[in-house]
Amino acid sequence: MITVVLMVMMQLTPTTSFIVSTRAGFVNYVQGSATVKAATSIPAGQPVGTGPGGAVEILLNPGSYLRMGENSQVILDNVDLSAIALRIMQGSAVIEANEIDKESPIKIGIGNLKVEIVKDGIYLFTDGKVVVVDGKVRDASNGLFYGKGYQIADDDHGYRAQKVKTFTTALELWSQKRDELIAQANLNVSNSLRRTPNLPLNSFLDVWLWYPAYGAFIYMPGARYRSPYGYLYRSVGEFFGGSGVASSGSNSGGFGNSGRSSGGSTDSGGGGFVGFSSAAPSGGGASSAAPSAGAQGGSSSGHTATQGR
């Protein structure tokens, strides 16, 4: 049974409240055929599925997203923010990973593989394979680390880890479009919050923030940075942390245009979900076309990974 996310309400003004949660698994966006509804929380062990033309976006730790393509199934085994673990049971999924703590990596199982995401980046899971579009994973079975451009498989043909010439799938394009929309919403709400009196700053650093005009949660980082797709995210701390109003930056993204533009994140007031509504948020989110699941492919260059970071 899908339940509304457990929320703790904090009153800011007589008409404005926050919604806070400390678990992963909130369904942020649903399009087409799916077994879940937007604005609900997935308990550990609950399968999530999509049908033809379906797409689902699920929030992980603040800044990280699981995006499922059509005809896919995922199970979240652990929704604690410090120990997120999930399995790709069928189909394809992309994880956009931000603010990854190497001591608490996101753990993913697919087919015979078990990997840990240890670096911010973009990761494709499809057909029992793991493709590091950008970032770094650790194979839990052998301790080896694989960086950008590696494809890992363990099937009837044996264990293989190769550099591949990748191409962008429809699912990845949809994931990038979602990040573009969320980044733009982040800029809009950052500009709005800077005009809010008596703002409890720590409640807005490195959190998921409910944005009614967008109809979904958006990411508010602890410090300004660019996502793995290259889109700029602003922090409320830029305006209230003594640094003044930061200069505006371009929000054009693209694969490979990653890189944090601040020195790091500021500690949050606990992490999790934060919202403006005095009631649970309703489903929705800005519309973007649902992707078709596509396999990642390319020719192998025969490289192998080395142990160590």
Sequence and secondary structure as in RCSB ss.txt:
>XXXX:A:sequence
MITVVLMVMMQLTPTTSFIVSTRAGFVNYVQGSATVKAATSIPAGQPVGTGPGGAVEILLNPGSYLRMGENSQVI
LDNVDLSAIALRIMQGSAVIEANEIDKESPIKIGIGNLKVEIVKDGIYLFTDGKVVVVDGKVRDASNGLFYGKGY
QIADDDHGYRAQKVKTFTTALELWSQKRDELIAQANLNVSNSLRRTPNLPLNSFLDVWLWYPAYGAFIYMPGARY
RSPYGYLYRSVGEFFGGSGVASSGSNSGGFGNSGRSSGGSTDSGGGGFVGFSSAAPSGGGASSAAPSAGAQGGSS
SGHTATQGR
>XXXX:A:secstr
  B    EEEEEETTEEEEEB BS EEEEEESSBSS TT B  TT EEEB TT EEEEE STT EEEE SS EEE
EEE BTTS EEEEEESEEEEEE S  TTS EEEEETTEEEEE SSEEEEEETTEEEEEESEEEETTT BEEETTE
EEEEETTEEEEEEB     HHHHHHHHHHHHHHHHHHHHHHHHTT TT  GGGGSSEEEEETTTTEEEEE SS E
E TT  EE  THHHHSSS           TT    SSS     SS SEEES SS   S                B
      B  
